[in-house]
Amino acid sequence: MSAPTVAATPSRAHRAESTTAEASRTVYGRVVDPEAALPAGRLLAEIRAELESSAEPDGSLDELQRWATAWSAEETLKYQDLLQPLAPETREVLVRRTALACAPLSLMSGAWLQWLSSPGNGDDPAALAVLALYASDLGVGAPRASRGDAYLPVLRQLDVSENAVPARRLTADQRIDDGHFRLPALLLAMSRRPDDFLPEILGADLCLRSAGPLPALTLIRAEQPTITRWDVVDPATARGEGRTGTELALTAAEAVIARDGEDTRARFATGFRWALAALREWSGRLHTELTAACDPVFEMAELMRLRAREGSVYHHDFALEGRQLSDWLKESQTDPRPMLAALSRSRLVRPGAPERSTLVNGLVGERGRMFRVFSPEDLDVVRRWIGSMSGPAVGTPEAGDALTPARPLGLRTWHPEDDGRPPADVREAYHLLLNRTDTPAVRAYAREYVHGWLGRSRHGIDNTSMALPEQWTPQGLRPWLVDMHDKHSEAYEQSADQELPSREELIDSTVQLAPLTLIDGAWIKGFTDYEHASSEIGHSLFDTYWDELGNGKAELNHPLIYREVLLEMGHDLPPTGSREFAEWEGFQDGSFELPVYWLSIGRFPQTFMPEVLGLNLAMELSGVGGTYRRARLALKEYGFSTRFVDIHNTVDNVATGHSAWAADAIDTYLSSITASQGAGALDAAWQRVRTGYRSLNPPSGFRARQAARRAARDAARSR
């Protein structure tokens, strides 16, 4: 396929930039998006400035670890002391608040490692060490097995999980103070620029593991010791029989330092020191919040601030001490204390007796004017406030002061200063797309390339002997998969007498496949994203990616095994991620077309999810039972290692291997399209899966290429 034409877009440098930093929850909401792209330039400078703002003392990684561990132990005791003298009702309040406060970090535990591997470094031992750490956090091989998923039952059992999934929804939960998003927001922002912040990310990660479970979690564990698997929530622990999280983190750190030089240690220390300072600040703020929440007036004042804006639209006809209630509510958006004092003196409240107070009885009953205005949780807050009073307030009480607003992240510059230019040709596109980071122009190129390729794949799809059935049924794809395996085997048997390729032909085809094979798994790189990688649909795709790269072991890494064959054939190619590789004269231009499609569609795991699932099935099934066996004969004939095709013919098998996982992922995805969406939605999704399946080997005729150009052009116009 020829590269799409991408029109240059006007520079956005002229756009007005915000002069105030965005709220931490806003940043968090941006960077949990699996297709998030952060611009270079001033935004990166702002992130670096935040990293370097720490006042923590400098030291070696060993010293920093000891300091983090000691701080965590001391801080944990502070929380234990906070809980001990309290009544059960107040303990319950603090437990719920703590669970919500810890959610932004705990639900995404380890997610900052999600983009640290890429097709450009998939054969690098340092990247494999990082991937092993990340896979441990995910509990690779099982759905909903990540450390974040282990935290979710905490929220569910405490009835505060309504905004917990997906992570972006968490930003809408106004019970969570903005300051609780600050630390994870910056970590996740850095994860979207791994080439710029790798050492700092790993340093911060090591800090979190050295500190162990968040000190505040001791409040929940004391009250709810069996609410979840706390050993999984703790990022320092091992998963199963493997090494501990801290040991894996240290191995990854040393591997990166060995690769990039001792100077990298200073950047690790910067990330560690920043994370420790951020932990201190966050935990201190949370402790202050919980201490204040022991006073029911604090929670009542907080509730009034939260509800005052919407409530001020109403209640113009109700007077409270000579003022309209709507006016009291407007004032309560900034200072609710005067209104609370007035309420305590009104006929709506009987101090010390919530059961006899109209505010939480008649008014909120089925016939009351405030029916369903307050949630059951809100009403508990009001009852505790009324029950805590010994009598009506005199004047304006001092209690109920709001916490000091959290310090926002100093991130302002979200628009790229320069869109950059699109790749000049398919070779340059290959090189640029190997990494996770890009420019708007490169990203637009990738999107249009995918649309063009899929447009070509859709062409004439209903008039061909398409391998996938026309309709998907609830019986799933496993029966079809076994039939296809039988056909592959039959085709192999029928071709047994065919002449093998010559030695020169075999070497040439092996070399021309290198740009494709050395980025094994590139089409599913988007499923390394945290929420996809541990989901019911995506966990098997991440497991496949993990297998393709050797489960963190260089000796099992598929790209490295392929390079061994190339060396036997006399070709020592440049590193895959280098520009020299893409420009190597031994490759034909056409050898980059399918790899660029893989690299492009892998950037958009949500936009093109059905197509990725179809492509994944086609890819994993393509050689099993037939092609790999014939390739083995040719390699063996000329004395070359057969290890690459042997390992694929086993790990891709249709019973328990990648082909089976690929089929199951499609069945899970389609089963999730509920009846409420209608048959049309299911049919449309299935047709997209079929298009993705065909996209591994799309038609190449004139009309198909015309369809590709139209689809790419339409995509460009819709931007």
PLY file of the C-alpha trace (Angstrom):
ply
format ascii 1.0
element vertex 719
property float x
property float y
property float z
element edge 718
property int vertex1
property int vertex2
end_header
0.00 0.00 0.00
1.30 3.43 -0.84
1.63 5.90 2.01
-1.34 8.25 2.52
-0.97 11.88 1.73
-1.22 13.93 4.91
-1.85 17.60 4.44
0.22 19.80 6.69
-1.92 21.33 9.41
-1.48 24.90 10.55
0.80 25.36 13.53
-1.02 25.63 16.84
1.60 27.86 18.36
-0.74 30.80 18.02
-3.38 29.23 20.23
-3.91 30.90 23.55
-2.42 28.90 26.37
-3.95 28.75 29.82
-2.05 30.83 32.35
-3.16 28.63 35.25
-2.20 25.05 35.96
-4.89 22.45 35.37
-6.43 20.70 38.35
-4.72 17.43 39.14
-7.94 15.50 38.50
-8.12 17.05 35.03
-4.57 15.95 34.25
-5.39 12.47 35.59
-8.43 12.26 33.32
-6.32 13.18 30.31
-3.49 10.74 30.86
-5.48 7.59 31.69
-6.76 7.64 28.09
-5.09 4.65 26.33
-4.64 6.78 23.21
-3.30 9.84 25.03
-0.49 11.74 23.36
1.50 14.40 25.22
3.30 17.09 23.23
7.00 17.80 23.50
8.33 21.27 24.27
7.12 23.35 27.17
4.95 20.64 28.73
8.00 18.43 29.19
9.87 21.34 30.74
6.99 21.82 33.18
7.11 18.13 34.14
10.87 18.31 34.67
10.46 21.41 36.82
7.98 19.53 39.00
10.36 16.57 39.30
13.22 18.82 40.36
11.14 20.71 42.94
11.70 18.11 45.66
13.43 19.27 48.82
14.27 15.69 49.84
17.99 15.17 50.59
20.11 13.54 47.92
21.63 10.11 48.39
22.37 6.77 46.79
19.49 4.53 45.76
20.19 2.33 48.80
20.01 5.33 51.14
16.85 6.62 49.49
15.22 3.22 49.86
16.02 3.14 53.57
14.60 6.63 54.04
11.39 5.71 52.21
10.95 2.54 54.26
11.57 4.37 57.53
9.17 7.18 56.61
6.45 4.68 55.71
6.79 2.82 59.02
6.62 6.06 61.00
3.67 7.37 58.99
1.79 4.10 59.44
2.02 4.50 63.22
0.49 7.98 62.93
-2.55 6.53 61.18
-2.84 3.72 63.70
-2.83 6.27 66.51
-5.53 8.27 64.74
-7.92 5.33 64.61
-7.59 3.82 68.09
-9.59 6.23 70.31
-12.53 6.69 67.93
-16.09 5.42 68.14
-17.10 2.74 65.61
-19.26 5.21 63.66
-16.36 7.63 63.23
-13.97 4.81 62.33
-16.33 3.85 59.52
-16.29 7.44 58.23
-12.49 7.50 58.15
-12.26 4.11 56.47
-14.54 5.19 53.62
-12.72 8.48 53.15
-9.36 6.71 53.16
-10.51 4.20 50.55
-11.53 7.00 48.19
-8.40 9.05 48.85
-6.13 6.11 48.00
-8.14 5.12 44.90
-6.49 7.33 42.22
-3.07 5.79 42.96
-4.07 2.30 44.06
-6.44 1.56 41.17
-3.61 2.29 38.74
-0.78 0.71 40.72
2.11 0.12 38.31
0.35 1.73 35.34
3.21 4.21 34.86
5.22 1.28 33.41
2.69 0.65 30.63
4.55 2.22 27.69
8.16 1.49 28.66
8.41 -1.31 26.09
7.85 -0.70 22.40
8.48 -2.37 19.03
11.67 -0.33 18.80
13.19 -1.84 21.95
11.41 -5.19 22.13
14.70 -7.09 21.97
16.56 -4.89 24.46
17.44 -6.66 27.77
16.77 -3.48 29.78
13.31 -3.09 28.24
12.62 -6.78 28.92
13.53 -6.31 32.59
11.06 -3.43 32.84
8.42 -5.50 31.05
8.92 -8.32 33.57
8.24 -5.85 36.38
5.10 -4.58 34.67
3.84 -8.09 33.90
4.18 -8.95 37.58
2.03 -5.97 38.54
-0.59 -7.08 36.02
-0.65 -10.69 37.19
-0.14 -11.56 33.53
-2.18 -14.49 32.25
-5.43 -13.85 34.10
-8.16 -11.21 33.75
-8.62 -8.65 36.52
-5.46 -9.84 38.28
-3.57 -6.54 38.44
-2.64 -4.79 41.67
-5.21 -2.14 40.77
-7.89 -4.78 40.34
-7.03 -6.09 43.81
-7.90 -2.66 45.21
-11.31 -2.50 43.54
-13.01 -4.88 46.04
-12.10 -2.41 48.80
-14.24 0.25 47.16
-17.01 -2.19 46.33
-17.28 -3.64 49.82
-17.39 -0.13 51.29
-20.08 0.95 48.76
-17.99 3.74 47.23
-17.15 2.16 43.86
-19.73 3.85 41.66
-17.10 5.94 39.85
-14.20 3.50 40.01
-14.35 1.93 36.53
-13.04 2.99 34.11
-10.34 5.08 35.79
-11.39 8.22 33.94
-14.72 8.13 35.78
-12.90 8.54 39.07
-12.25 12.19 38.27
-16.00 12.84 38.50
-16.16 11.69 42.13
-16.35 14.95 44.07
-15.83 13.12 47.35
-12.17 12.76 46.35
-10.12 15.88 46.98
-8.14 17.16 43.98
-4.89 16.66 45.89
-5.36 12.89 45.87
-4.91 12.88 42.09
-1.66 14.82 42.11
0.94 12.05 42.49
-0.62 9.49 40.11
-1.45 12.19 37.55
2.19 13.14 37.06
3.34 9.51 37.06
0.81 8.65 34.37
1.69 11.78 32.39
5.33 10.68 32.35
4.27 7.22 31.20
3.01 8.82 27.97
6.53 10.14 27.26
8.67 7.09 28.15
11.59 8.12 25.94
11.88 11.35 27.92
11.31 10.11 31.48
12.32 6.44 31.71
14.84 6.81 34.60
12.58 9.17 36.54
9.62 6.80 36.15
11.65 3.84 37.40
13.06 5.91 40.28
9.56 6.95 41.38
8.36 3.36 41.00
11.20 2.10 43.20
10.24 4.68 45.83
6.64 3.47 45.92
7.75 -0.14 46.30
10.30 0.76 48.98
7.55 2.53 50.94
5.29 -0.52 50.56
1.53 -0.23 51.09
0.28 3.32 51.49
0.45 4.13 55.23
-3.18 5.27 55.31
-4.33 1.82 54.22
-3.60 0.61 57.75
-6.95 2.20 58.71
-8.83 -0.03 56.28
-6.80 -3.15 57.04
-7.45 -2.73 60.75
-11.21 -2.58 60.21
-11.50 -4.85 57.16
-8.60 -7.34 57.21
-10.21 -9.74 54.71
-11.77 -7.22 52.35
-9.19 -8.02 49.64
-5.81 -9.64 49.08
-3.65 -7.01 50.73
-0.47 -8.76 49.63
-1.40 -8.06 46.01
-2.25 -4.42 46.73
1.24 -3.98 48.24
3.53 -3.14 45.26
6.59 -4.47 47.08
5.37 -8.07 47.25
5.87 -11.03 44.92
3.19 -12.48 42.70
3.05 -16.22 43.18
6.46 -17.85 43.32
8.23 -15.02 41.51
10.56 -12.36 42.82
9.22 -9.45 44.84
8.14 -6.23 43.19
11.05 -4.42 44.81
13.57 -6.99 43.53
12.19 -6.74 40.00
12.28 -2.94 40.19
15.93 -2.98 41.27
16.80 -5.41 38.46
15.10 -3.12 35.93
16.90 -0.07 37.33
20.31 -1.73 37.16
19.64 -2.98 33.62
18.81 0.52 32.41
21.85 1.99 34.19
24.08 -0.68 32.64
22.73 0.22 29.21
22.64 4.01 29.52
25.58 4.66 31.83
26.19 5.58 35.45
25.05 9.16 34.85
21.53 7.74 34.68
21.61 7.09 38.45
21.16 10.80 39.09
17.92 10.77 37.10
16.72 7.69 39.00
17.41 9.57 42.22
15.49 12.60 40.94
12.42 10.46 40.30
12.78 8.71 43.67
13.19 11.95 45.63
10.23 13.57 43.88
8.00 10.56 44.59
9.03 10.49 48.26
8.32 14.21 48.63
4.97 13.79 46.84
4.10 10.85 49.10
4.93 12.90 52.19
2.84 15.83 51.01
-0.10 13.65 50.02
-0.09 11.55 53.17
0.25 14.60 55.41
-2.70 16.24 53.69
-4.78 13.09 54.00
-3.96 12.80 57.70
-5.10 16.40 58.19
-8.30 15.66 56.27
-9.08 12.56 58.32
-8.34 14.32 61.59
-10.77 17.08 60.59
-13.37 14.51 59.49
-13.51 13.14 63.03
-15.64 16.24 63.72
-19.11 15.75 62.15
-19.30 19.53 61.54
-16.42 19.23 59.05
-18.23 16.62 56.98
-21.49 18.57 57.13
-19.74 21.73 55.98
-18.11 19.78 53.18
-21.49 18.38 52.10
-23.02 21.83 52.05
-20.22 23.20 49.86
-20.75 20.29 47.46
-24.53 20.67 47.22
-24.90 24.43 47.63
-24.54 25.48 44.00
-27.29 23.25 42.67
-29.50 23.87 45.70
-29.25 27.66 45.41
-31.37 27.56 42.26
-34.35 26.53 44.40
-35.71 27.43 47.86
-36.54 31.07 47.12
-39.79 30.69 49.08
-38.29 29.34 52.29
-36.94 31.79 54.86
-34.28 31.01 57.40
-33.73 33.72 60.02
-35.13 36.33 57.70
-33.15 35.37 54.58
-34.12 33.21 51.63
-32.62 29.75 51.87
-31.32 30.15 48.30
-29.19 33.10 49.49
-27.82 31.06 52.38
-26.89 28.32 49.89
-25.09 30.75 47.59
-23.00 31.90 50.54
-22.34 28.27 51.52
-20.38 27.63 48.33
-17.47 29.41 50.01
-18.38 29.45 53.72
-21.17 27.16 54.98
-20.64 27.90 58.71
-23.23 30.69 59.01
-25.89 28.55 57.36
-25.10 25.54 59.56
-25.43 27.70 62.66
-28.76 29.03 61.44
-30.00 25.53 60.63
-29.09 24.35 64.12
-31.41 27.06 65.52
-34.25 26.33 63.08
-37.33 24.16 63.48
-35.80 21.71 60.97
-33.22 20.47 63.46
-33.47 19.07 66.97
-29.86 19.19 68.26
-28.74 15.79 69.51
-31.88 14.07 68.15
-31.69 13.31 64.41
-34.61 10.88 64.73
-36.87 13.85 65.63
-35.41 16.31 63.11
-37.53 17.25 60.11
-34.43 17.82 57.98
-33.68 14.09 57.81
-37.18 12.74 58.20
-40.24 14.47 56.73
-38.44 16.66 54.20
-36.56 13.78 52.60
-39.40 11.26 52.80
-41.42 10.10 49.81
-43.81 13.03 50.18
-41.20 15.54 51.24
-39.98 18.48 49.14
-36.40 17.17 49.31
-37.11 13.52 48.39
-33.95 11.96 46.90
-32.03 15.25 47.06
-29.62 13.61 49.50
-28.13 10.17 48.99
-28.22 7.67 51.87
-24.54 8.47 52.48
-25.38 12.20 52.59
-28.16 11.59 55.08
-25.75 9.72 57.33
-23.54 12.83 57.34
-26.48 15.06 58.28
-27.58 12.68 61.05
-24.08 12.56 62.53
-23.93 16.35 62.50
-27.28 16.70 64.26
-26.41 13.95 66.74
-23.11 15.62 67.65
-24.74 18.89 68.79
-25.49 19.53 72.44
-27.70 22.50 71.57
-28.31 25.25 69.00
-25.26 27.19 67.92
-24.64 30.62 69.35
-23.24 32.95 66.70
-21.02 31.38 64.03
-19.07 28.29 65.16
-15.37 27.95 64.38
-15.54 24.31 63.34
-16.06 23.21 59.74
-13.21 25.10 58.10
-12.32 23.74 54.67
-8.93 22.25 53.95
-6.46 24.47 52.17
-6.88 23.85 48.41
-4.45 21.27 47.09
-1.42 22.52 45.20
-2.17 21.97 41.50
0.28 20.36 39.13
2.27 23.01 37.31
1.20 21.71 33.90
-0.25 24.27 31.52
1.04 23.69 28.00
-1.09 20.91 26.54
-1.17 22.09 22.93
1.83 21.15 20.77
3.96 24.09 19.79
4.59 22.54 16.38
2.62 19.81 14.60
5.82 18.60 12.95
5.81 17.04 9.51
4.45 13.71 8.33
6.88 10.94 7.33
8.36 11.42 3.85
7.89 7.76 2.92
7.03 4.38 4.34
10.58 3.74 5.54
10.67 6.93 7.58
7.19 6.12 8.90
8.46 2.74 10.07
11.34 4.33 11.96
9.22 7.05 13.57
6.40 4.71 14.57
8.66 2.24 16.36
8.58 4.44 19.47
5.62 5.33 21.65
5.99 9.09 21.33
5.18 11.03 18.20
4.09 14.40 16.80
0.56 15.34 15.70
1.61 14.99 12.06
3.02 11.48 12.59
-0.08 10.49 14.54
-2.34 11.79 11.79
-0.29 9.85 9.25
-0.75 6.66 11.29
-4.50 7.13 11.63
-4.97 7.78 7.94
-2.72 4.87 7.03
-4.93 2.56 9.10
-8.13 3.92 7.56
-6.67 3.47 4.10
-5.52 -0.07 4.80
-8.89 -1.02 6.27
-10.69 0.60 3.32
-8.68 -1.65 1.05
-9.45 -4.66 3.27
-13.20 -3.99 3.14
-13.21 -3.84 -0.64
-15.18 -6.78 -2.04
-15.19 -8.59 1.28
-18.70 -9.99 0.72
-17.80 -11.34 -2.69
-14.80 -13.41 -1.61
-14.27 -16.72 0.10
-13.67 -14.98 3.41
-12.32 -17.40 6.00
-14.37 -16.02 8.87
-18.09 -16.90 8.77
-20.57 -14.25 7.67
-22.29 -14.27 11.06
-20.99 -14.70 14.57
-22.99 -16.95 16.90
-22.94 -17.34 20.69
-21.27 -20.73 20.22
-18.10 -18.76 19.57
-15.14 -19.30 17.29
-13.54 -22.37 18.85
-15.29 -24.87 16.49
-14.35 -22.73 13.48
-10.79 -22.50 14.77
-10.39 -26.28 14.86
-11.81 -26.55 11.33
-9.30 -23.99 10.08
-6.46 -25.90 11.73
-7.58 -29.05 9.91
-7.59 -27.15 6.61
-4.08 -25.85 7.24
-2.92 -29.38 7.93
-4.63 -30.71 4.79
-3.03 -27.99 2.69
0.36 -28.89 4.12
-0.10 -32.57 3.30
-1.19 -31.73 -0.24
1.89 -29.55 -0.72
4.30 -32.17 0.59
5.53 -32.98 -2.94
5.98 -29.34 -3.96
9.51 -28.16 -4.61
11.11 -26.24 -1.76
12.42 -22.74 -2.43
16.08 -22.43 -3.35
18.59 -21.43 -0.69
18.81 -17.94 -2.19
15.03 -17.58 -2.31
14.73 -18.71 1.31
17.36 -16.22 2.48
15.80 -13.37 0.51
12.30 -14.02 1.86
13.66 -14.29 5.42
15.47 -10.97 5.03
12.48 -9.18 3.51
10.31 -10.37 6.40
12.71 -8.88 8.96
10.99 -5.45 9.25
7.80 -7.36 10.05
9.09 -10.20 12.20
11.45 -8.11 14.32
8.45 -6.14 15.62
6.49 -9.24 16.58
3.41 -8.19 18.54
3.40 -4.57 17.29
-0.27 -4.75 16.30
-1.26 -5.34 19.94
1.14 -2.92 21.61
-1.87 -0.77 22.57
-3.01 -3.60 24.83
-0.07 -2.99 27.10
-2.14 -0.08 28.42
-3.05 -0.83 32.02
-6.83 -1.08 31.85
-6.74 -3.06 28.59
-3.91 -5.33 29.71
-5.86 -6.65 32.70
-9.35 -6.65 31.19
-11.47 -9.63 30.22
-10.94 -8.83 26.55
-7.37 -7.58 26.60
-5.57 -9.75 29.13
-4.90 -12.49 26.59
-3.60 -9.96 24.07
-1.12 -8.67 26.63
-0.20 -12.25 27.44
0.45 -12.80 23.73
2.62 -9.68 23.60
4.47 -10.93 26.70
5.09 -14.27 24.99
6.28 -12.68 21.73
8.94 -10.80 23.67
10.03 -13.90 25.57
8.36 -13.40 28.96
11.15 -11.02 29.88
13.89 -13.50 28.90
16.28 -12.70 26.05
16.72 -16.39 25.18
12.97 -16.70 24.48
12.56 -13.33 22.75
11.13 -13.91 19.27
12.90 -10.97 17.57
16.25 -12.12 18.98
15.62 -15.71 17.85
14.86 -14.40 14.35
18.09 -12.40 14.37
19.97 -15.61 15.11
18.59 -17.11 11.91
19.53 -13.98 9.95
23.09 -14.24 11.29
23.25 -17.85 10.14
22.26 -16.57 6.71
25.05 -14.00 6.77
23.05 -10.88 7.65
23.90 -8.86 10.76
21.26 -6.13 10.50
21.39 -2.78 12.33
19.32 -2.44 15.54
15.60 -2.42 14.71
15.02 0.95 16.34
17.81 2.69 14.43
17.35 4.84 11.37
20.02 2.69 9.66
17.69 -0.31 9.85
14.86 1.46 8.04
17.28 2.79 5.42
19.15 -0.49 4.84
19.48 -1.03 1.11
18.87 -4.76 1.34
15.19 -4.20 2.07
12.59 -3.54 -0.59
10.24 -0.62 0.07
7.29 -2.99 -0.02
8.71 -4.88 2.96
7.69 -1.93 5.18
4.05 -1.57 4.13
2.48 -4.24 6.37
4.79 -3.43 9.32
3.75 0.24 9.15
0.13 -0.89 9.29
0.91 -2.94 12.39
2.73 -0.06 14.02
-0.06 2.36 13.13
-3.08 0.35 14.26
-1.27 -0.58 17.48
-1.43 3.10 18.46
-5.24 3.07 18.60
-6.42 0.14 20.76
-9.80 1.74 21.44
-10.57 3.37 18.12
-9.85 0.16 16.19
-10.46 -2.49 18.85
-12.64 -4.81 16.67
-10.17 -4.59 13.80
-7.19 -5.29 16.09
-8.99 -8.35 17.46
-9.61 -9.64 13.93
-6.05 -8.93 12.83
-4.71 -10.65 15.94
-6.66 -13.81 15.13
-5.45 -13.80 11.53
-1.87 -13.27 12.60
-1.80 -15.97 15.27
-3.56 -18.54 13.09
-1.72 -17.77 9.88
1.11 -20.30 10.14
-0.18 -22.91 12.59
-0.40 -26.43 11.24
0.80 -25.61 7.75
3.03 -22.67 6.82
5.31 -23.05 9.82
5.74 -26.76 9.11
6.66 -26.11 5.49
9.05 -23.32 6.51
10.68 -25.79 8.86
11.36 -28.17 5.99
13.06 -25.44 3.98
15.19 -24.20 6.90
16.24 -27.73 7.80
17.06 -28.54 4.17
19.72 -25.82 4.08
21.05 -26.30 7.60
19.47 -23.28 9.28
17.95 -23.27 12.76
14.25 -24.08 12.85
13.73 -22.71 16.35
11.77 -19.62 15.27
9.09 -21.57 13.35
9.07 -24.38 15.91
8.31 -22.05 18.80
5.56 -20.31 16.86
3.91 -23.55 15.80
3.62 -24.46 19.48
2.78 -21.18 21.22
0.23 -20.26 18.52
-1.65 -23.57 18.79
-5.45 -23.68 18.53
-6.09 -25.50 21.81
-4.29 -23.51 24.51
-2.07 -21.11 22.57
-2.23 -17.69 20.97
-4.76 -18.69 18.31
-7.15 -19.95 20.97
-6.63 -16.81 23.05
-7.29 -14.64 19.99
-10.57 -16.42 19.28
-11.63 -16.19 22.92
-10.88 -12.45 23.01
-13.22 -11.91 20.04
-15.94 -14.02 21.64
-15.62 -12.08 24.89
-15.77 -8.76 23.06
-18.85 -9.68 21.03
-20.58 -11.22 24.04
-20.16 -7.89 25.82
-22.28 -6.17 23.17
-25.55 -6.58 25.01
-29.01 -7.17 23.62
-29.89 -3.57 24.51
-27.60 -2.42 21.71
-29.55 -4.46 19.20
-28.62 -6.92 16.50
-27.35 -4.10 14.32
-24.60 -3.23 16.80
-23.46 -6.84 17.00
-23.48 -7.25 13.23
-21.54 -4.01 12.75
-18.92 -5.08 15.29
-18.56 -8.49 13.65
-18.06 -6.93 10.24
-15.28 -4.79 11.69
-13.66 -7.92 13.16
-13.88 -9.57 9.74
-12.27 -6.53 8.13
-9.45 -6.70 10.65
-8.97 -10.40 9.94
-8.74 -9.75 6.21
-6.36 -6.82 6.75
-3.44 -9.20 7.26
-3.64 -9.98 3.56
-5.88 -7.40 1.84
-6.60 -7.32 -1.90
-4.03 -5.48 -4.01
-5.91 -4.67 -7.21
-6.54 -1.23 -8.67
-10.06 -0.88 -7.23
-8.90 -1.98 -3.78
-6.20 0.70 -3.81
-8.75 3.26 -4.92
-10.88 2.28 -1.92
-7.82 2.71 0.30
-7.15 6.21 -0.98
-10.78 7.22 -0.48
-10.82 5.93 3.09
-7.56 7.72 3.95
-8.82 10.93 2.36
-12.10 10.76 4.29
-10.18 10.21 7.52
-8.03 13.26 6.81
-11.10 15.41 6.18
-12.75 14.31 9.41
-9.83 15.45 11.57
0 1
1 2
2 3
3 4
4 5
5 6
6 7
7 8
8 9
9 10
10 11
11 12
12 13
13 14
14 15
15 16
16 17
17 18
18 19
19 20
20 21
21 22
22 23
23 24
24 25
25 26
26 27
27 28
28 29
29 30
30 31
31 32
32 33
33 34
34 35
35 36
36 37
37 38
38 39
39 40
40 41
41 42
42 43
43 44
44 45
45 46
46 47
47 48
48 49
49 50
50 51
51 52
52 53
53 54
54 55
55 56
56 57
57 58
58 59
59 60
60 61
61 62
62 63
63 64
64 65
65 66
66 67
67 68
68 69
69 70
70 71
71 72
72 73
73 74
74 75
75 76
76 77
77 78
78 79
79 80
80 81
81 82
82 83
83 84
84 85
85 86
86 87
87 88
88 89
89 90
90 91
91 92
92 93
93 94
94 95
95 96
96 97
97 98
98 99
99 100
100 101
101 102
102 103
103 104
104 105
105 106
106 107
107 108
108 109
109 110
110 111
111 112
112 113
113 114
114 115
115 116
116 117
117 118
118 119
119 120
120 121
121 122
122 123
123 124
124 125
125 126
126 127
127 128
128 129
129 130
130 131
131 132
132 133
133 134
134 135
135 136
136 137
137 138
138 139
139 140
140 141
141 142
142 143
143 144
144 145
145 146
146 147
147 148
148 149
149 150
150 151
151 152
152 153
153 154
154 155
155 156
156 157
157 158
158 159
159 160
160 161
161 162
162 163
163 164
164 165
165 166
166 167
167 168
168 169
169 170
170 171
171 172
172 173
173 174
174 175
175 176
176 177
177 178
178 179
179 180
180 181
181 182
182 183
183 184
184 185
185 186
186 187
187 188
188 189
189 190
190 191
191 192
192 193
193 194
194 195
195 196
196 197
197 198
198 199
199 200
200 201
201 202
202 203
203 204
204 205
205 206
206 207
207 208
208 209
209 210
210 211
211 212
212 213
213 214
214 215
215 216
216 217
217 218
218 219
219 220
220 221
221 222
222 223
223 224
224 225
225 226
226 227
227 228
228 229
229 230
230 231
231 232
232 233
233 234
234 235
235 236
236 237
237 238
238 239
239 240
240 241
241 242
242 243
243 244
244 245
245 246
246 247
247 248
248 249
249 250
250 251
251 252
252 253
253 254
254 255
255 256
256 257
257 258
258 259
259 260
260 261
261 262
262 263
263 264
264 265
265 266
266 267
267 268
268 269
269 270
270 271
271 272
272 273
273 274
274 275
275 276
276 277
277 278
278 279
279 280
280 281
281 282
282 283
283 284
284 285
285 286
286 287
287 288
288 289
289 290
290 291
291 292
292 293
293 294
294 295
295 296
296 297
297 298
298 299
299 300
300 301
301 302
302 303
303 304
304 305
305 306
306 307
307 308
308 309
309 310
310 311
311 312
312 313
313 314
314 315
315 316
316 317
317 318
318 319
319 320
320 321
321 322
322 323
323 324
324 325
325 326
326 327
327 328
328 329
329 330
330 331
331 332
332 333
333 334
334 335
335 336
336 337
337 338
338 339
339 340
340 341
341 342
342 343
343 344
344 345
345 346
346 347
347 348
348 349
349 350
350 351
351 352
352 353
353 354
354 355
355 356
356 357
357 358
358 359
359 360
360 361
361 362
362 363
363 364
364 365
365 366
366 367
367 368
368 369
369 370
370 371
371 372
372 373
373 374
374 375
375 376
376 377
377 378
378 379
379 380
380 381
381 382
382 383
383 384
384 385
385 386
386 387
387 388
388 389
389 390
390 391
391 392
392 393
393 394
394 395
395 396
396 397
397 398
398 399
399 400
400 401
401 402
402 403
403 404
404 405
405 406
406 407
407 408
408 409
409 410
410 411
411 412
412 413
413 414
414 415
415 416
416 417
417 418
418 419
419 420
420 421
421 422
422 423
423 424
424 425
425 426
426 427
427 428
428 429
429 430
430 431
431 432
432 433
433 434
434 435
435 436
436 437
437 438
438 439
439 440
440 441
441 442
442 443
443 444
444 445
445 446
446 447
447 448
448 449
449 450
450 451
451 452
452 453
453 454
454 455
455 456
456 457
457 458
458 459
459 460
460 461
461 462
462 463
463 464
464 465
465 466
466 467
467 468
468 469
469 470
470 471
471 472
472 473
473 474
474 475
475 476
476 477
477 478
478 479
479 480
480 481
481 482
482 483
483 484
484 485
485 486
486 487
487 488
488 489
489 490
490 491
491 492
492 493
493 494
494 495
495 496
496 497
497 498
498 499
499 500
500 501
501 502
502 503
503 504
504 505
505 506
506 507
507 508
508 509
509 510
510 511
511 512
512 513
513 514
514 515
515 516
516 517
517 518
518 519
519 520
520 521
521 522
522 523
523 524
524 525
525 526
526 527
527 528
528 529
529 530
530 531
531 532
532 533
533 534
534 535
535 536
536 537
537 538
538 539
539 540
540 541
541 542
542 543
543 544
544 545
545 546
546 547
547 548
548 549
549 550
550 551
551 552
552 553
553 554
554 555
555 556
556 557
557 558
558 559
559 560
560 561
561 562
562 563
563 564
564 565
565 566
566 567
567 568
568 569
569 570
570 571
571 572
572 573
573 574
574 575
575 576
576 577
577 578
578 579
579 580
580 581
581 582
582 583
583 584
584 585
585 586
586 587
587 588
588 589
589 590
590 591
591 592
592 593
593 594
594 595
595 596
596 597
597 598
598 599
599 600
600 601
601 602
602 603
603 604
604 605
605 606
606 607
607 608
608 609
609 610
610 611
611 612
612 613
613 614
614 615
615 616
616 617
617 618
618 619
619 620
620 621
621 622
622 623
623 624
624 625
625 626
626 627
627 628
628 629
629 630
630 631
631 632
632 633
633 634
634 635
635 636
636 637
637 638
638 639
639 640
640 641
641 642
642 643
643 644
644 645
645 646
646 647
647 648
648 649
649 650
650 651
651 652
652 653
653 654
654 655
655 656
656 657
657 658
658 659
659 660
660 661
661 662
662 663
663 664
664 665
665 666
666 667
667 668
668 669
669 670
670 671
671 672
672 673
673 674
674 675
675 676
676 677
677 678
678 679
679 680
680 681
681 682
682 683
683 684
684 685
685 686
686 687
687 688
688 689
689 690
690 691
691 692
692 693
693 694
694 695
695 696
696 697
697 698
698 699
699 700
700 701
701 702
702 703
703 704
704 705
705 706
706 707
707 708
708 709
709 710
710 711
711 712
712 713
713 714
714 715
715 716
716 717
717 718
